[in-house]
Amino acid sequence: MVTVQNFTDGILKAFKEGWWYIWGGYGELYTEAHARQLLNTYKSKDYNEKYYLTVQPEKMGGFGKRKVADCSGLCQAVRAEKESVRPSQVESTADGLYNNCKIKGKIGDIGKYANVPVLVFRQNSAGRMVHVGYQVIDSSKVKVYEMRGSNYPCVCRNRSEGTWTHWGIPTWLDYETIVEPGNVAITPSSSYNDIMWLQKNMNKLFELDMVEDGLYGKETKLAVQQIKGKLKIDNQTNLADKEFIVKMKELLKGQSSKALDTFQSSAQSTKVVEIKDIKDYKVKVKGNVGIHESANVASKLNGKITDNGVYTITHTSGNWGKLKSGAGWIHLGYTERV
């Protein structure tokens, strides 16, 4: 198994080092000897002596300058390095990678995995997967790293720019193991691993009910800002800066109960600045939304809405709305007016 963080780090390393596309490559330094070995193995009309010994080396500035891989070879090389096995021991084709996926489907049905690191594929007219890339989230944008073709090094572009048809989560990619980040800020452009660490531990320390999806969205921003206020951190933006991360780590080292008591007591005593009595209106809830005792993410959680249903709002306070049923308050950022 390879953790998402380790696999992502390996892909990013290949991108930064400028690995070049070579048919049949899987992360080796491109020497003349290696070129002749690939020629002997893959020689064809398109991948001939001129391709391996003249055209491609010229694009790289000569032999011995860069590591090389094709699309599946990139995944093959990174996985093999992280699992400490030979590349020949893991899947070596896009079709093989797709067949190995435990969860997979068409790109239009990606649903809740749209913002999760996954493999993406292109299928040909014969039904075979012929290209593969690795999807990540960068500054809330869906990007794909790929060995695009013989004229390119490893590239990163918006997923919408590629002709991707399918996606999949391979059996060997570990989403459960989250690595503690360094003492650095965690922001919308941070890695899936770091944002998951932040979400999981805010839920753990402060008994919140945030969705843990690795995406630094509205709910995560709101929670960070309000927790900063309760912990008396001066910089009360919605970004988890270095001071906030250091404080989180301190609390995780045995002070969590004290932190929770302080946080909840201050939350309960926080006076809502303004509650507006409005004309009732209806909203449609999008996704799972927590119902809180007051218009504050730190207040007691009374329950959750999970049915994407339509509900009536009778009062508002900032971005919060009070349910007509009396169950509590919901954040209106996860609703749309109907």
TISEKE-300072 format. One record per residue (C-alpha): residue number from 0; x, y, z; residue in one letter. Coordinates in steps of 0.5 Angstrom, whole numbers, plus 500, padded with zeros to 3 digits. Layout:
+-----+-----+-----+-----+------+
|  nr |   u |   v |   w | rest |
+-----+-----+-----+-----+------+
| NUM |   X |   Y |   Z |    A |
...
+-----+-----+-----+-----+------+
***
This chain:
+-----+-----+-----+-----+------+
|  nr |   u |   v |   w | rest |
+-----+-----+-----+-----+------+
|   0 | 500 | 500 | 500 |    M |
|   1 | 502 | 507 | 499 |    V |
|   2 | 499 | 513 | 502 |    T |
|   3 | 496 | 519 | 498 |    V |
|   4 | 501 | 523 | 501 |    Q |
|   5 | 507 | 519 | 499 |    N |
|   6 | 504 | 518 | 492 |    F |
|   7 | 503 | 525 | 491 |    T |
|   8 | 510 | 527 | 493 |    D |
|   9 | 513 | 522 | 488 |    G |
|  10 | 508 | 525 | 483 |    I |
|  11 | 510 | 532 | 484 |    L |
|  12 | 518 | 530 | 485 |    K |
|  13 | 517 | 527 | 477 |    A |
|  14 | 514 | 534 | 475 |    F |
|  15 | 519 | 538 | 478 |    K |
|  16 | 525 | 534 | 476 |    E |
|  17 | 522 | 535 | 469 |    G |
|  18 | 521 | 527 | 467 |    W |
|  19 | 520 | 526 | 459 |    W |
|  20 | 515 | 522 | 456 |    Y |
|  21 | 518 | 516 | 453 |    I |
|  22 | 514 | 510 | 451 |    W |
|  23 | 516 | 504 | 455 |    G |
|  24 | 520 | 508 | 460 |    G |
|  25 | 518 | 508 | 468 |    Y |
|  26 | 523 | 512 | 472 |    G |
|  27 | 530 | 511 | 469 |    E |
|  28 | 535 | 516 | 467 |    L |
|  29 | 535 | 516 | 460 |    Y |
|  30 | 542 | 513 | 457 |    T |
|  31 | 544 | 511 | 451 |    E |
|  32 | 544 | 504 | 453 |    A |
|  33 | 537 | 504 | 456 |    H |
|  34 | 535 | 507 | 450 |    A |
|  35 | 537 | 501 | 446 |    R |
|  36 | 534 | 496 | 451 |    Q |
|  37 | 527 | 500 | 450 |    L |
|  38 | 528 | 500 | 443 |    L |
|  39 | 529 | 492 | 443 |    N |
|  40 | 523 | 491 | 447 |    T |
|  41 | 518 | 496 | 444 |    Y |
|  42 | 521 | 497 | 437 |    K |
|  43 | 515 | 499 | 432 |    S |
|  44 | 513 | 503 | 426 |    K |
|  45 | 512 | 509 | 431 |    D |
|  46 | 517 | 507 | 436 |    Y |
|  47 | 523 | 506 | 432 |    N |
|  48 | 531 | 507 | 432 |    E |
|  49 | 530 | 514 | 430 |    K |
|  50 | 525 | 515 | 436 |    Y |
|  51 | 529 | 512 | 441 |    Y |
|  52 | 536 | 514 | 439 |    L |
|  53 | 535 | 521 | 436 |    T |
|  54 | 529 | 525 | 436 |    V |
|  55 | 527 | 524 | 444 |    Q |
|  56 | 534 | 525 | 446 |    P |
|  57 | 535 | 531 | 442 |    E |
|  58 | 528 | 534 | 446 |    K |
|  59 | 532 | 532 | 453 |    M |
|  60 | 538 | 536 | 451 |    G |
|  61 | 542 | 529 | 450 |    G |
|  62 | 543 | 522 | 454 |    F |
|  63 | 543 | 522 | 461 |    G |
|  64 | 540 | 529 | 462 |    K |
|  65 | 533 | 526 | 465 |    R |
|  66 | 529 | 521 | 467 |    K |
|  67 | 523 | 518 | 463 |    V |
|  68 | 517 | 515 | 463 |    A |
|  69 | 510 | 514 | 459 |    D |
|  70 | 503 | 515 | 462 |    C |
|  71 | 503 | 508 | 466 |    S |
|  72 | 510 | 508 | 467 |    G |
|  73 | 510 | 514 | 472 |    L |
|  74 | 505 | 511 | 476 |    C |
|  75 | 509 | 505 | 476 |    Q |
|  76 | 515 | 508 | 478 |    A |
|  77 | 513 | 512 | 484 |    V |
|  78 | 509 | 506 | 487 |    R |
|  79 | 515 | 501 | 486 |    A |
|  80 | 519 | 506 | 489 |    E |
|  81 | 514 | 508 | 495 |    K |
|  82 | 513 | 500 | 496 |    E |
|  83 | 521 | 498 | 495 |    S |
|  84 | 519 | 493 | 490 |    V |
|  85 | 522 | 493 | 483 |    R |
|  86 | 517 | 496 | 477 |    P |
|  87 | 516 | 490 | 474 |    S |
|  88 | 512 | 487 | 480 |    Q |
|  89 | 507 | 492 | 479 |    V |
|  90 | 501 | 494 | 474 |    E |
|  91 | 505 | 497 | 467 |    S |
|  92 | 499 | 499 | 463 |    T |
|  93 | 493 | 504 | 464 |    A |
|  94 | 488 | 498 | 463 |    D |
|  95 | 492 | 494 | 468 |    G |
|  96 | 491 | 500 | 473 |    L |
|  97 | 484 | 501 | 471 |    Y |
|  98 | 482 | 494 | 472 |    N |
|  99 | 486 | 494 | 479 |    N |
| 100 | 481 | 500 | 482 |    C |
| 101 | 477 | 498 | 487 |    K |
| 102 | 472 | 504 | 486 |    I |
| 103 | 471 | 506 | 479 |    K |
| 104 | 467 | 509 | 474 |    G |
| 105 | 465 | 514 | 468 |    K |
| 106 | 468 | 521 | 469 |    I |
| 107 | 461 | 524 | 469 |    G |
| 108 | 459 | 520 | 475 |    D |
| 109 | 465 | 521 | 479 |    I |
| 110 | 460 | 525 | 484 |    G |
| 111 | 463 | 525 | 491 |    K |
| 112 | 470 | 523 | 489 |    Y |
| 113 | 471 | 530 | 484 |    A |
| 114 | 475 | 533 | 490 |    N |
| 115 | 479 | 527 | 492 |    V |
| 116 | 486 | 525 | 489 |    P |
| 117 | 484 | 519 | 484 |    V |
| 118 | 487 | 516 | 478 |    L |
| 119 | 483 | 518 | 471 |    V |
| 120 | 483 | 515 | 465 |    F |
| 121 | 482 | 515 | 457 |    R |
| 122 | 478 | 510 | 454 |    Q |
| 123 | 479 | 508 | 446 |    N |
| 124 | 473 | 506 | 442 |    S |
| 125 | 475 | 499 | 443 |    A |
| 126 | 474 | 500 | 450 |    G |
| 127 | 481 | 499 | 453 |    R |
| 128 | 484 | 504 | 457 |    M |
| 129 | 490 | 508 | 454 |    V |
| 130 | 492 | 513 | 458 |    H |
| 131 | 492 | 515 | 465 |    V |
| 132 | 494 | 521 | 470 |    G |
| 133 | 493 | 523 | 477 |    Y |
| 134 | 488 | 528 | 480 |    Q |
| 135 | 489 | 532 | 485 |    V |
| 136 | 486 | 539 | 488 |    I |
| 137 | 491 | 545 | 488 |    D |
| 138 | 488 | 552 | 490 |    S |
| 139 | 481 | 549 | 490 |    S |
| 140 | 482 | 547 | 482 |    K |
| 141 | 482 | 540 | 480 |    V |
| 142 | 488 | 539 | 476 |    K |
| 143 | 491 | 532 | 473 |    V |
| 144 | 499 | 531 | 473 |    Y |
| 145 | 500 | 526 | 467 |    E |
| 146 | 506 | 524 | 462 |    M |
| 147 | 502 | 527 | 456 |    R |
| 148 | 506 | 525 | 450 |    G |
| 149 | 512 | 524 | 446 |    S |
| 150 | 513 | 532 | 446 |    N |
| 151 | 512 | 534 | 453 |    Y |
| 152 | 515 | 533 | 460 |    P |
| 153 | 511 | 531 | 466 |    C |
| 154 | 505 | 536 | 465 |    V |
| 155 | 500 | 539 | 470 |    C |
| 156 | 493 | 542 | 467 |    R |
| 157 | 486 | 543 | 469 |    N |
| 158 | 482 | 536 | 469 |    R |
| 159 | 477 | 540 | 464 |    S |
| 160 | 483 | 540 | 459 |    E |
| 161 | 484 | 533 | 458 |    G |
| 162 | 479 | 528 | 454 |    T |
| 163 | 478 | 524 | 461 |    W |
| 164 | 473 | 519 | 460 |    T |
| 165 | 474 | 514 | 467 |    H |
| 166 | 476 | 515 | 474 |    W |
| 167 | 478 | 510 | 479 |    G |
| 168 | 481 | 509 | 486 |    I |
| 169 | 487 | 503 | 486 |    P |
| 170 | 487 | 498 | 491 |    T |
| 171 | 494 | 500 | 493 |    W |
| 172 | 493 | 507 | 495 |    L |
| 173 | 492 | 508 | 502 |    D |
| 174 | 487 | 514 | 504 |    Y |
| 175 | 486 | 512 | 511 |    E |
| 176 | 493 | 514 | 514 |    T |
| 177 | 494 | 521 | 515 |    I |
| 178 | 501 | 524 | 516 |    V |
| 179 | 502 | 530 | 521 |    E |
| 180 | 504 | 536 | 517 |    P |
| 181 | 510 | 540 | 519 |    G |
| 182 | 509 | 547 | 523 |    N |
| 183 | 507 | 551 | 517 |    V |
| 184 | 500 | 554 | 515 |    A |
| 185 | 495 | 550 | 512 |    I |
| 186 | 491 | 553 | 506 |    T |
| 187 | 486 | 552 | 501 |    P |
| 188 | 492 | 550 | 496 |    S |
| 189 | 495 | 545 | 501 |    S |
| 190 | 495 | 538 | 500 |    S |
| 191 | 489 | 533 | 501 |    Y |
| 192 | 493 | 530 | 507 |    N |
| 193 | 494 | 536 | 510 |    D |
| 194 | 487 | 539 | 510 |    I |
| 195 | 485 | 532 | 512 |    M |
| 196 | 489 | 532 | 518 |    W |
| 197 | 486 | 539 | 520 |    L |
| 198 | 479 | 537 | 519 |    Q |
| 199 | 480 | 530 | 523 |    K |
| 200 | 483 | 534 | 529 |    N |
| 201 | 479 | 540 | 529 |    M |
| 202 | 473 | 535 | 529 |    N |
| 203 | 477 | 531 | 535 |    K |
| 204 | 479 | 536 | 539 |    L |
| 205 | 472 | 541 | 539 |    F |
| 206 | 467 | 535 | 537 |    E |
| 207 | 465 | 539 | 531 |    L |
| 208 | 461 | 535 | 525 |    D |
| 209 | 465 | 537 | 519 |    M |
| 210 | 465 | 533 | 513 |    V |
| 211 | 472 | 530 | 512 |    E |
| 212 | 474 | 531 | 505 |    D |
| 213 | 481 | 534 | 504 |    G |
| 214 | 478 | 540 | 501 |    L |
| 215 | 479 | 547 | 505 |    Y |
| 216 | 471 | 549 | 503 |    G |
| 217 | 467 | 554 | 507 |    K |
| 218 | 465 | 550 | 513 |    E |
| 219 | 473 | 549 | 514 |    T |
| 220 | 474 | 556 | 514 |    K |
| 221 | 468 | 558 | 518 |    L |
| 222 | 471 | 553 | 524 |    A |
| 223 | 478 | 555 | 523 |    V |
| 224 | 476 | 563 | 524 |    Q |
| 225 | 471 | 561 | 530 |    Q |
| 226 | 476 | 556 | 534 |    I |
| 227 | 481 | 562 | 533 |    K |
| 228 | 477 | 567 | 537 |    G |
| 229 | 475 | 562 | 542 |    K |
| 230 | 483 | 560 | 543 |    L |
| 231 | 484 | 568 | 543 |    K |
| 232 | 489 | 567 | 537 |    I |
| 233 | 490 | 574 | 535 |    D |
| 234 | 490 | 573 | 527 |    N |
| 235 | 483 | 571 | 526 |    Q |
| 236 | 482 | 570 | 519 |    T |
| 237 | 479 | 563 | 516 |    N |
| 238 | 486 | 560 | 514 |    L |
| 239 | 490 | 556 | 519 |    A |
| 240 | 496 | 559 | 520 |    D |
| 241 | 503 | 557 | 523 |    K |
| 242 | 501 | 559 | 530 |    E |
| 243 | 494 | 555 | 529 |    F |
| 244 | 497 | 549 | 527 |    I |
| 245 | 502 | 549 | 533 |    V |
| 246 | 497 | 550 | 538 |    K |
| 247 | 493 | 545 | 535 |    M |
| 248 | 499 | 540 | 536 |    K |
| 249 | 500 | 542 | 543 |    E |
| 250 | 492 | 541 | 544 |    L |
| 251 | 493 | 534 | 541 |    L |
| 252 | 499 | 532 | 546 |    K |
| 253 | 494 | 531 | 552 |    G |
| 254 | 490 | 538 | 553 |    Q |
| 255 | 484 | 536 | 549 |    S |
| 256 | 479 | 536 | 554 |    S |
| 257 | 481 | 543 | 557 |    K |
| 258 | 481 | 546 | 550 |    A |
| 259 | 474 | 543 | 549 |    L |
| 260 | 471 | 545 | 556 |    D |
| 261 | 474 | 552 | 554 |    T |
| 262 | 472 | 552 | 547 |    F |
| 263 | 465 | 550 | 549 |    Q |
| 264 | 464 | 554 | 555 |    S |
| 265 | 466 | 560 | 551 |    S |
| 266 | 461 | 558 | 545 |    A |
| 267 | 455 | 558 | 550 |    Q |
| 268 | 456 | 565 | 553 |    S |
| 269 | 457 | 568 | 546 |    T |
| 270 | 452 | 573 | 545 |    K |
| 271 | 449 | 573 | 538 |    V |
| 272 | 450 | 580 | 535 |    V |
| 273 | 444 | 580 | 531 |    E |
| 274 | 438 | 576 | 530 |    I |
| 275 | 433 | 578 | 524 |    K |
| 276 | 426 | 576 | 525 |    D |
| 277 | 424 | 575 | 517 |    I |
| 278 | 419 | 573 | 513 |    K |
| 279 | 419 | 565 | 512 |    D |
| 280 | 423 | 563 | 506 |    Y |
| 281 | 425 | 556 | 504 |    K |
| 282 | 432 | 553 | 502 |    V |
| 283 | 434 | 547 | 499 |    K |
| 284 | 440 | 543 | 503 |    V |
| 285 | 446 | 541 | 499 |    K |
| 286 | 450 | 535 | 502 |    G |
| 287 | 450 | 533 | 510 |    N |
| 288 | 449 | 540 | 514 |    V |
| 289 | 450 | 540 | 522 |    G |
| 290 | 444 | 543 | 526 |    I |
| 291 | 447 | 547 | 532 |    H |
| 292 | 444 | 550 | 538 |    E |
| 293 | 445 | 557 | 536 |    S |
| 294 | 448 | 561 | 530 |    A |
| 295 | 455 | 559 | 531 |    N |
| 296 | 459 | 553 | 529 |    V |
| 297 | 462 | 552 | 536 |    A |
| 298 | 455 | 551 | 539 |    S |
| 299 | 452 | 544 | 541 |    K |
| 300 | 450 | 540 | 535 |    L |
| 301 | 443 | 538 | 536 |    N |
| 302 | 443 | 533 | 529 |    G |
| 303 | 444 | 533 | 522 |    K |
| 304 | 440 | 534 | 516 |    I |
| 305 | 442 | 529 | 511 |    T |
| 306 | 436 | 528 | 506 |    D |
| 307 | 438 | 534 | 501 |    N |
| 308 | 431 | 536 | 503 |    G |
| 309 | 427 | 543 | 503 |    V |
| 310 | 427 | 547 | 510 |    Y |
| 311 | 423 | 553 | 512 |    T |
| 312 | 428 | 559 | 515 |    I |
| 313 | 424 | 564 | 520 |    T |
| 314 | 430 | 568 | 523 |    H |
| 315 | 437 | 569 | 520 |    T |
| 316 | 444 | 571 | 524 |    S |
| 317 | 449 | 573 | 519 |    G |
| 318 | 450 | 567 | 515 |    N |
| 319 | 446 | 562 | 519 |    W |
| 320 | 438 | 561 | 519 |    G |
| 321 | 434 | 558 | 524 |    K |
| 322 | 429 | 552 | 522 |    L |
| 323 | 422 | 553 | 523 |    K |
| 324 | 421 | 546 | 526 |    S |
| 325 | 425 | 549 | 532 |    G |
| 326 | 431 | 544 | 531 |    A |
| 327 | 436 | 549 | 531 |    G |
| 328 | 440 | 553 | 526 |    W |
| 329 | 444 | 551 | 520 |    I |
| 330 | 449 | 555 | 516 |    H |
| 331 | 446 | 558 | 509 |    L |
| 332 | 452 | 557 | 505 |    G |
| 333 | 450 | 550 | 504 |    Y |
| 334 | 443 | 551 | 502 |    T |
| 335 | 440 | 555 | 496 |    E |
| 336 | 434 | 559 | 496 |    R |
| 337 | 428 | 556 | 493 |    V |
+-----+-----+-----+-----+------+
***
